[in-house]
Each structure stands twice: as C-alpha cells, then as structure tokens.
Amino acid sequence: MVQVAHDPQQENGPLIARTNTENIPDDLKRNMVPSVTDDAYKVVTSSMMADQTRQVNPVTALSLLESALINRNVPIAKHYISDLTDLIKKDNALTILNSISKWIHSSEADRQLNFEPSAPPLVDNAAERNDSWMEEPLGELRDKILQKIQKNGDFYLRHSEFPKLHYQDVFDITTSDDLQVSNELVVYCAIMCWAEAECQRTGLSTEDVNIKAVLKDLIYAPRYGLMSKKEFSARTIEHHKGPDRIGIQSEVNEEIIRFISNKKRINRALPHKLSKARSKSDGEVMKEKVIINCLTCFTAVFD
C-alpha cells in the first residue's frame, strides 16, 4: 500500500496560486518580477480581454464591473467603468452610484473582504497591483453622476432609490452649492427619508434622538435660512416632523427664526451655510437673461 505524505495538488487550493507577498516590504514589492504563476494566470485570462464588447445595458455593465473588481481584473474593470460613464442616464444614475459606493467608501481593510481570495491581480502595470488604483476612475464616474443629480435635484431627492445611498453620497449631494432644487423642503424631506431608512437598516427606532444620531452633520444640509417662517415652523412636512419640531440645536433654531423673521435687517449669515443661496438652475438663469435683455432694449428705446 502506498501512503501519500504530501499532496502537491490539494483540492481545496487554487490550481494557480497567487504569489504570497504578505511579508515582503513594500519597496521590494514594487521591484518584484511577476511570478510564473502570475504570468500563467495572465495568459489564461487574456482571452477575456481580446474581444471586449461595449455594453449598452447598464445593469449588465454593473454586473461585469463587479466581477472584474472582485477578481482584480484591472483592464476589464477599467473597460466597464468607461462603458458606465457613457451609460449614465436620468433613470439609472442612483443605481450606478449605489452599486459603486461600496468600493469607493469602504476602508482598505473592508475592501479586502470584497475580493476573490484565489485571484492574483491582472494588471497593465506594476502600480495597479495596489488595489487603490480604482479610486481615481471610480471617483471620476461618481463625479459625473453627482453632476447629473445636482442638475435634477427635485427628481433625485424624491426618488425611491435615494434613501438607499451611502451617507457620504447623501452628504455630498445635499450640501452642494450646485444642487438645484425648487425649495429647501425638498432637501429636508430627502434627508429625513434617508435617516428613517438608515434607522431601519441599523435596527433603531425612528425616535428623534436616533434620527439626529444617524443624520450627524446632514442635519445642517437644508438651507433653513431660505425657508419661510411657516415652512420652518410647520408641525409636519410629508409625514415628517417639521425642522423646528425635530430641533437642530436649540440655539441654532432660535437664530434661524430670528434670521427668517428679519431677513432684510440681518446682514450676518447663518452658520453652516444655512442661509447661503444655491446655484440657480439653467432655466432660471435664462429667464433672468431674457428679463435683463428686455429691460436693456426698453431703456435704449426711451433714452
């Protein structure tokens, strides 16, 4: 009888193992020559990149991007990031943003949990062996999505997908000076919907103390100083407690009320940009230009 003391082809290990670089200093990693196994993996997967079809379906492109990122296939991941950049539409922007957020906002340690353990990175250059390569292209994709959202604030902030977004995305959208909304109550209702959804995700009740805890600095996102006194003091707004009812901070609430009641006489701005006007929409800018042109022509005629 033959006894096998060591099986070189263990069934529970990958057929092509990744070179173990965990204990190698970073300065040596940069100068390492790719191993035979890494080269073999690259040959095996090169056919995947030989005929990269351009995706017209954003759902499929997102799925393929996810697979490429999980398997550390950098060239294919870049390909589908490029595809998605061209596929951003009004009806899918939030879906794309929500899908890429786990790669953008996760810490380095948490990001490692998303990868397929047996997959050696497939890269175009040595720098891409560092998983931080994805931050720039995914960040650029995110910026394009945020620009579209900012120009259609009312639509996106009322969308059913909005409460599913990551905190940082909600913060960057609602605090932007370039966000175009018809009324600051739209922003207020959006952050309240998000806070209620976040409480449910974390198993908290939707009491005021928990709502304010999950909102953190988001509570200052609406420009309360641009609201009317009636709007700020309303008992309820779309089933949410009004801004004054939930209580931002007692001293800030009082300052907001004084500002709203005496806008013409108070020259000092509210803290946290609470009284700063946002950018005007393209339509509003056009209307102002038309009015100015008409007044200019009118003045010229009667001069």
C-alpha positions as CSV (number, residue, x, y, z in Angstrom):
1,M,0.0,0.0,0.0
2,V,1.3,3.4,-0.9
3,Q,0.9,6.3,1.6
4,V,0.8,9.9,0.3
5,A,2.5,12.1,2.9
6,H,2.0,15.3,1.0
7,D,-0.4,16.0,-1.9
8,P,1.1,18.8,-4.1
9,Q,-2.3,19.3,-5.7
10,Q,-4.6,19.9,-2.8
11,E,-8.2,20.0,-3.9
12,N,-9.0,22.9,-1.6
13,G,-6.4,25.2,-3.1
14,P,-6.5,27.2,-6.3
15,L,-4.9,25.4,-9.4
16,I,-2.9,28.5,-10.0
17,A,-1.9,30.0,-6.6
18,R,-1.2,33.7,-6.1
19,T,2.4,34.6,-5.0
20,N,2.4,35.2,-1.3
21,T,3.6,38.8,-0.8
22,E,2.2,39.5,2.6
23,N,5.6,39.5,4.4
24,I,7.5,41.3,1.7
25,P,8.3,45.0,2.3
26,D,6.6,47.5,0.0
27,D,9.8,48.8,-1.5
28,L,10.7,45.2,-2.7
29,K,7.2,44.5,-3.9
30,R,7.5,47.4,-6.4
31,N,10.6,45.9,-7.9
32,M,9.4,42.3,-8.0
33,V,9.3,40.4,-11.2
34,P,5.9,38.7,-11.8
35,S,6.0,35.0,-10.8
36,V,5.4,32.1,-13.2
37,T,2.0,31.5,-11.7
38,D,1.0,35.2,-12.2
39,D,2.2,35.1,-15.8
40,A,0.2,31.8,-16.3
41,Y,-2.9,33.4,-14.9
42,K,-2.5,36.4,-17.2
43,V,-2.2,34.1,-20.2
44,V,-5.3,32.1,-19.2
45,T,-7.4,35.3,-18.7
46,S,-6.0,37.3,-21.7
47,S,-8.7,35.8,-24.0
48,M,-11.3,37.6,-21.8
49,M,-9.9,40.9,-22.9
50,A,-9.3,40.0,-26.6
51,D,-12.8,40.8,-27.6
52,Q,-14.3,43.3,-25.1
53,T,-17.8,44.1,-26.3
54,R,-19.2,47.5,-25.5
55,Q,-22.2,47.2,-23.2
56,V,-25.4,49.1,-23.8
57,N,-27.2,47.7,-20.8
58,P,-26.1,49.4,-17.6
59,V,-27.3,46.5,-15.4
60,T,-25.1,44.1,-17.3
61,A,-22.2,46.5,-17.3
62,L,-22.5,46.9,-13.5
63,S,-22.6,43.1,-13.0
64,L,-19.5,42.7,-15.2
65,L,-17.7,45.5,-13.4
66,E,-18.4,43.9,-10.1
67,S,-17.0,40.6,-11.3
68,A,-13.9,42.3,-12.7
69,L,-13.3,44.2,-9.4
70,I,-13.8,41.1,-7.3
71,N,-11.3,39.1,-9.3
72,R,-8.9,42.0,-9.5
73,N,-9.0,42.1,-13.3
74,V,-8.0,45.7,-13.8
75,P,-8.1,46.1,-17.6
76,I,-11.7,44.7,-17.8
77,A,-12.8,46.8,-14.8
78,K,-11.5,49.9,-16.5
79,H,-13.3,48.9,-19.7
80,Y,-16.7,48.7,-17.9
81,I,-16.1,51.8,-15.9
82,S,-15.7,53.6,-19.2
83,D,-18.9,52.0,-20.5
84,L,-20.8,53.1,-17.5
85,T,-19.6,56.6,-17.8
86,D,-21.3,56.7,-21.2
87,L,-24.4,54.9,-19.9
88,I,-25.4,57.3,-17.2
89,K,-29.0,58.3,-17.7
90,K,-31.6,60.1,-15.6
91,D,-33.3,56.8,-14.6
92,N,-30.2,54.8,-13.7
93,A,-27.8,57.3,-12.1
94,L,-28.7,56.4,-8.5
95,T,-28.5,52.7,-9.2
96,I,-25.0,53.1,-10.6
97,L,-23.9,55.3,-7.7
98,N,-25.3,52.9,-5.1
99,S,-23.5,50.0,-6.8
100,I,-20.0,51.5,-6.9
101,S,-20.2,53.1,-3.4
102,K,-19.0,50.0,-1.5
103,W,-15.8,50.2,-3.5
104,I,-15.4,53.9,-3.1
105,H,-16.3,54.4,0.5
106,S,-15.0,51.2,2.1
107,S,-11.8,51.2,4.1
108,E,-8.8,49.3,2.8
109,A,-9.4,46.5,5.4
110,D,-13.1,46.2,4.5
111,R,-12.3,46.4,0.7
112,Q,-10.2,43.2,1.1
113,L,-13.3,41.3,2.1
114,N,-14.8,42.0,-1.4
115,F,-12.1,40.3,-3.3
116,E,-11.9,36.7,-4.5
117,P,-9.0,35.2,-2.4
118,S,-7.6,32.9,-5.1
119,A,-7.4,35.6,-7.8
120,P,-4.0,37.1,-8.5
121,P,-4.4,40.7,-9.8
122,L,-4.4,41.0,-13.6
123,V,-2.9,44.4,-14.3
124,D,-1.4,46.6,-17.1
125,N,1.4,47.9,-15.0
126,A,3.0,47.3,-11.6
127,A,1.3,50.3,-10.0
128,E,-2.1,48.6,-10.5
129,R,-1.1,45.8,-8.2
130,N,-2.1,48.2,-5.4
131,D,-5.9,48.0,-5.1
132,S,-6.1,51.7,-4.6
133,W,-5.8,52.1,-8.5
134,M,-9.7,52.0,-8.6
135,E,-10.1,55.2,-6.5
136,E,-9.4,57.6,-9.4
137,P,-11.6,56.0,-12.2
138,L,-14.4,55.2,-9.9
139,G,-14.2,58.7,-8.4
140,E,-14.4,60.2,-11.8
141,L,-17.5,58.1,-12.6
142,R,-19.1,59.2,-9.3
143,D,-18.4,62.9,-10.0
144,K,-20.2,62.6,-13.3
145,I,-23.2,61.0,-11.6
146,L,-23.2,63.7,-8.9
147,Q,-23.2,66.4,-11.6
148,K,-26.3,64.9,-13.2
149,I,-28.0,64.6,-9.8
150,Q,-27.2,68.2,-8.9
151,K,-28.9,69.5,-12.0
152,N,-32.1,67.5,-11.3
153,G,-32.4,67.8,-7.6
154,D,-36.1,67.6,-7.2
155,F,-36.3,64.3,-9.3
156,Y,-33.4,62.5,-7.5
157,L,-34.1,63.6,-3.9
158,R,-37.7,62.4,-4.2
159,H,-36.6,59.1,-5.9
160,S,-37.2,55.8,-4.1
161,E,-33.6,54.9,-4.5
162,F,-32.3,57.9,-2.7
163,P,-32.7,56.6,0.9
164,K,-30.5,53.6,-0.1
165,L,-27.4,55.7,-0.8
166,H,-24.3,55.8,1.3
167,Y,-24.1,58.6,3.9
168,Q,-21.2,60.3,2.2
169,D,-23.1,60.4,-1.1
170,V,-26.2,61.8,0.5
171,F,-24.0,64.4,2.3
172,D,-22.1,65.5,-0.8
173,I,-25.4,65.8,-2.8
174,T,-27.5,67.7,-0.2
175,T,-24.7,70.1,1.0
176,S,-23.6,71.1,-2.5
177,D,-23.9,74.7,-3.5
178,D,-24.6,73.5,-7.0
179,L,-27.7,71.4,-6.1
180,Q,-30.7,72.8,-8.0
181,V,-34.0,72.4,-6.0
182,S,-37.3,74.2,-6.2
183,N,-37.4,74.5,-2.4
184,E,-35.3,73.6,0.6
185,L,-38.1,71.5,1.9
186,V,-37.2,69.0,-0.8
187,V,-33.8,68.7,0.8
188,Y,-35.3,68.4,4.3
189,C,-37.7,65.6,3.3
190,A,-34.9,63.8,1.5
191,I,-32.6,63.6,4.5
192,M,-35.4,62.7,6.8
193,C,-36.4,59.8,4.5
194,W,-32.8,58.7,4.4
195,A,-32.5,58.9,8.2
196,E,-35.6,56.7,8.7
197,A,-34.3,54.1,6.2
198,E,-30.9,54.2,8.0
199,C,-32.5,53.6,11.4
200,Q,-34.3,50.6,9.9
201,R,-31.1,49.3,8.4
202,T,-29.3,49.5,11.8
203,G,-32.2,48.2,13.9
204,L,-33.0,51.5,15.6
205,S,-36.4,53.1,16.2
206,T,-37.2,56.3,14.4
207,E,-37.3,58.4,17.5
208,D,-36.0,62.0,17.3
209,V,-32.8,61.1,19.2
210,N,-32.0,58.3,16.8
211,I,-32.9,60.3,13.7
212,K,-30.5,63.1,14.7
213,A,-27.8,60.5,15.6
214,V,-27.8,58.9,12.1
215,L,-28.1,62.3,10.4
216,K,-25.0,63.7,12.1
217,D,-23.9,66.7,10.0
218,L,-26.6,66.0,7.5
219,I,-29.0,67.9,9.8
220,Y,-27.4,71.1,8.5
221,A,-27.8,70.2,4.8
222,P,-31.1,72.0,4.2
223,R,-30.6,75.8,3.9
224,Y,-33.1,76.6,6.6
225,G,-32.5,80.3,6.3
226,L,-34.0,80.2,2.8
227,M,-37.3,78.8,4.1
228,S,-40.3,80.9,5.1
229,K,-41.2,81.1,8.8
230,K,-44.3,79.0,8.1
231,E,-42.2,76.3,6.4
232,F,-39.6,76.1,9.1
233,S,-42.2,76.1,11.9
234,A,-44.6,73.6,10.3
235,R,-45.8,70.8,12.5
236,T,-45.4,68.1,9.8
237,I,-44.0,68.1,6.3
238,E,-44.9,65.0,4.2
239,H,-45.4,62.9,7.4
240,H,-42.1,64.1,8.9
241,K,-41.8,66.4,11.9
242,G,-41.0,69.9,10.7
243,P,-37.5,71.3,11.1
244,D,-38.3,73.3,14.2
245,R,-40.1,70.4,15.8
246,I,-37.2,68.0,15.5
247,G,-34.8,70.6,16.9
248,I,-31.5,71.0,15.2
249,Q,-30.0,72.6,18.2
250,S,-31.9,74.9,20.5
251,E,-29.6,77.9,20.0
252,V,-29.4,77.4,16.2
253,N,-33.2,77.1,15.9
254,E,-33.7,80.4,17.7
255,E,-31.1,82.1,15.4
256,I,-32.8,80.7,12.3
257,I,-36.2,82.0,13.5
258,R,-34.7,85.5,14.1
259,F,-33.0,85.4,10.6
260,I,-36.1,84.3,8.8
261,S,-38.3,86.9,10.6
262,N,-35.8,89.8,9.9
263,K,-34.1,88.9,6.6
264,K,-33.9,92.5,5.4
265,R,-32.4,93.8,8.6
266,I,-29.9,91.0,9.4
267,N,-26.7,91.2,7.4
268,R,-24.9,88.4,9.2
269,A,-25.2,84.9,7.5
270,L,-26.3,81.9,9.4
271,P,-23.6,79.2,10.4
272,H,-23.1,76.0,8.4
273,K,-24.2,77.8,5.1
274,L,-27.8,77.7,6.4
275,S,-28.7,80.9,4.7
276,K,-26.5,80.7,1.6
277,A,-28.3,80.5,-1.7
278,R,-27.6,77.6,-4.0
279,S,-26.8,77.8,-7.7
280,K,-29.7,78.8,-10.0
281,S,-31.0,76.3,-12.5
282,D,-30.3,76.8,-16.2
283,G,-33.9,77.8,-16.7
284,E,-33.8,80.5,-14.0
285,V,-30.5,81.9,-15.5
286,M,-32.2,82.0,-18.9
287,K,-35.2,83.8,-17.5
288,E,-33.0,86.4,-15.9
289,K,-31.1,87.0,-19.1
290,V,-34.3,87.4,-21.0
291,I,-35.6,90.0,-18.5
292,I,-32.3,91.9,-18.5
293,N,-32.2,91.9,-22.3
294,C,-35.8,93.2,-22.4
295,L,-35.1,95.9,-19.9
296,T,-31.9,96.9,-21.8
297,C,-33.9,97.2,-25.0
298,F,-36.7,99.1,-23.3
299,T,-34.2,101.6,-21.8
300,A,-32.4,102.0,-25.2
301,V,-35.7,102.9,-26.9
302,F,-36.8,105.6,-24.5
303,D,-33.4,107.1,-23.9
